Amino acid sequence: MGHHDAANGSADHHGDPVSDLVASLDERTAQDCLVLMEMMRRISGHEPQIWNVGTLGFDTYHFRYDSGREGDGHALASYPRRGKTTIYLMDGTARHTELLARLGQHTTSRVCVYVKRLSDLDLSVLDQVLQQSYDYISSQDGHMHRA
């Protein structure tokens, strides 16, 4: 590990895409983003990687469709945006209907949960949803890969 100069700490993060992403957000969105990052880091045991534009993905899994298409996806992820943060449940929101009913104010699509702000949610329920989703994706995949 390199020597860390506390007085010049910000320079150490220069060019770190995750730090740059968080720094580009408004204060409330950045706070929510950091809470989600910590939760997903704890559940997955992985550091975030930037996927696409502005998506923070944790860990990867390999997928193979009946069509023959295959590739790697993020096991847990969020896309922080002001007033509409996306939380990805790659195993599908339908698997989590009962817990999501207790989550708080949100909307869903097939693999996404959309939230205005984390303060609208029961974070203990969100934690359970993310843990179950991660465990399921991990169990389905015979060949988990690190990004």
N, C-alpha and C positions, 0 to 999 in steps of 0.2 A: 504494500500500500504506500502511496506517495505521502509526503509530509503535508499535513493539512494546516494551512495558515488561517487561523480564525479571523484575523483582521481583514483577510482578503477572501473570505469564504464564498462570496457571490461569484467570484471569478472561476471557482472550481466547477460551478454548475453551468458556466457559459457553454452553449451548444448542446446541453442535455435536453433532448426533445421533450421529455416528460415535464421537467421544470419549466421549460419555455411555454409549454401548453398551459400549465397551471397559472403561470404569471400573466398569460394573455386573457384570463377570465376575470369577470367582475368579482367583487369580494365574496358575495354570498355563494355564487356558483363555485368559486375556488374552494371555499370552506367545505361545501358539499362534496366536491371532487376529492378532497383530501380524506374525508371520512370514508367515502366509497373505496378509495385506493387502499386505505388501511384495512378495511374489511376484506376486500378481495385478495390483498397480499397475505393476510392471516389465513384465509381459507385455502388459497392455492399454494402457499409457500413460494410464490414466484414474485419477482419484481415486474412492474408494468412495462409493456412494450407498446409503441405507437403503431396502430394498424390504420390503414387508409388515412383519412384526414381527421385527426382529433379524437380517435377512438383509443381508449386505454385498455389493452387486452392483457390478461394474466394467464399464463400457461397455454399450451396448445393441445389439440387433439387431432387425430387423423380421421377423416371421414371418407366413406366410399358409398356412392349412390348406386342403386340398381342399374341406372343408365350407364354406369362405368366411370362417371366423373368422380375424381377423388382429389383430395387436397388436405390442407391443414387449416384449422380455424382456432379462434381464441376460446378457451374454456369458460372464462369469465370476462366480462368487459362492460365498460360504460363509455358513453359519449357525452361529456359535460357541455351543456349549452345553457345560456341564460333563459330561465323560465321553462325549459324543456330538456331535462337530462334524460338520456336513454340508458336503460340498464338491459343488457342482452342476456336472455335465458336461452342458450343455444339448443336445449332439449325441448323448447317450446313452452309457452306460458300455460297451455292447457293442462300440463302435468302438475301445475301448482295452484289450481283454482281455489282450493280450500284455504291455503295460506294467503293467497293474494286477496281473498275476500276480507281478510283481517289486516291488510297492509296499511290501509289509509288511502288518501286521495291519489289516484293514478289512473291511467288508461293503458290498454294493452293492444298489441297486434300479435301476430303469430309467434314471434320470438323476442318481442320487445316490451318492456315496461317503461312507460313515459311518466316522469314526475316533474312537477313544477319546482319543488324544494323538498329536501329531506325532512324538514320540520313537519311536513304533512304526513309523514310515515311513522309507523311503529318499527324502529330499527331492529328490534329483536326478531320481529317477523321477517324483515328483509334478510337478516343474517341467516335465518333458517332456510329461506327460499334459495339464497345463493349457495349455502352449504349442500342442500339437497340436489340442486342443479349440477354443481361441481362433482359431487359424488357419483351422480348418475352418468354424466359424461365420461368421467374417469373409468367407471365400471364397464361402459360399453365399448371402450377402446382398448384393443389388445396392444396397441403400439403408441403410447403417449410419447410425444416428442417435445423437447425443449426448443423454444424458438431460437 
